[in-house]
Amino acid sequence: MLSFIKRLDKSKKKALVVLYLAVFLIGYCDYKAGVMVSLVIFYLIPVSLCSIWVSKDSALVLSIVSVLVRFLGDAINTSEWWHLSDKLWLLLNPLFSLVIFITEVTPN
């Protein structure tokens, strides 16, 4: 599944580890900020750098991981009193983020 990682040299693997750590750090900050504050623009930084430094395939996987991290942070912060429309927002917001990330990773 992730066979493209085997083809990377050592420096690119180190960059990939640093970029994943950056995504998780941004995810933690996003979780602490709560659901009413969006840090989605900050997720684009490691995804963009991954696309430039490592590969498009790695950036695509990092995009998906970024969206999952963002979704989990928002899902954990969601309380029971939220209405159905708010829960729909909780699902649609990461979906739109994924579209933005994939568009950024795979330009024409």
N, C-alpha and C positions, 0 to 999 in steps of 0.2 A: 504494500500500500504506500509506504513512504520510501520507495526505492531511490528517489532523487536525493535523499540525505546521504546515502552511501557514496554518491558521486561527488560530494562536496569535499573540498580540501579542508585542512585543519583550521585555517584562519576563518573560513566561512562558517564552519561548525561553531566556532567560538562566538562569532557575530550572531549566529542564530540563537545561541543560548542567552546572550545578553539581550537580544530583542524579545525573546519570550519572557525573560525576567522583567523587562520594561512593561510588557503587557500586563503581567500579573501585578506589578506595582501600581500601574494606572488603574487596574481593576479594583485593587484594595482602596485606593483613593476615591474611586467612583462609588464604591460601597459605603465608605465613610461619609461621602457627600450627600447620600440619600437619593431618592428617586426624583426629586424635584429639580435637581441640578444634573445637567448632562455634561459628561466629560468626553463625549464621543470624538471630538476633534483631536484629542490627545492620543486616541488609539490609532489615528492615521499616521502619526509620526513613526512608530516602529514598523507598521505595515509598509509605508513608503520606503523606509530605509532597507527593509528586507527585500523589497522589489528591486532596489538599486544595487545593494551589496551582494545579496545571495542569489536568488532566482525568483522567477515569477511563480513557480510551483510552491516554493517555500512561503512566499508572500500570500498566496491563496490559502494555504493551510493556516497561516498566522491570522489571516482575516477571519476565518471560521472560529478559531480559538478566541480571538478578541470579542467576537459577538457572543460566544458562549459565556465568557467571563463576565461580560457586561450584563447579559441576561440573568446569570446566577446572582450577581450582586443586587440587581433590581428585585429579583424574586425573593431573595432573603429579606430585603427591606420592606416588602409588601406586607401589610397587616390584613387581618380578616375583615375589617370594616370597609374595605375598598369596594366600590360598586363594580358591576360587570363591565361598564365602559372603561373603567380604569384598568381592569385586568386585560381587556382587549388591547389597550394601549401598551401594556406590559409585553404583549406578544408581538405587536406590530412594530414597535420601536426598534427592537433588535433586527427584525427582518429588513427594515429600511436601512439600517446601519450596514447590514451584510451587502445589500445592493450597492451602497456607496463604496464600500471597501473593494468589492469585486470590480466595480467600474474603475476604481483608482489603480488596481493591480493590473488589469488587462485593457490597456488603452488600444486604440485602433492600431 
